[in-house]
Structures are given as structure tokens and as C-alpha cells.
Amino acid sequence: MSTAVCRSGVLMIRSTVFATSLVLPALACVVLLAEAADTPRSGADVYRDFCAVCHSGGWQGAPIANDAGEWKDRVNAGKDALFKNAKNGLNAMPAMGTCMDCSDEELKGAIEEMLPR
């Protein structure tokens, strides 16, 4: 059974069981989130989650993923130009292609995923 005692305006939990039942799940969440943040998403995952909505069908003039004709001029401009446009946005595409928490590595992976093979 948990009890709480207020001393000098500070609520003190007297039950170890109660405190542990709150702390351990919170720590588990922190560890899982930290691990997830350290692992970069694959280009395929970023493409699927953020890019495909426009690039799978050419919405608003977006070049269709893996279509050589759509990407020819863009590829000729160089990968640095492709990355800059994805990072800053271009025409109807917002900056970062809506993936505001993508790292540069993840963004470059998504671009690679869309280029013709």
C-alpha cells in the first residue's frame, strides 16, 4: 500500500513498490527512445514514410521515383544539387520533404532510393 506524506511542500512517496512501478516503465521508455534516435532510418523507410505520397505518382510535378526520364536532368545536375533541393525545398516540395527530423544521412538515403537503378 502506498502512502504519501507532505513535508515542507514536497510530496514524498513512502512506498518503494509504488515508486518503482512508476520509475521502471519510464526508464524503459527513455532507453528505447534513445536507441531509436541513435539508429538512422533506412532510405527505403524515409521514402515510404515521407516521400512516396508525392513521388510515387508525380503529385504536383514531383519526379516519379525510379523513372529514368523524370530524373535524367536532376541526376545530371549532381547529387549535391539533389540534396540541396531536398533539404531546402523546391517548387511544391517543402523543406526536408516533410521529414523535419531526418538527418542528412537519412535524407540522402531517401534520395538514393528514388533514383533510377
Beta strands, then each sheet from edge to edge (+ up, - down):
strand 1: 4-7
strand 2: 10-13
sheet 1: 1+ 2-
end
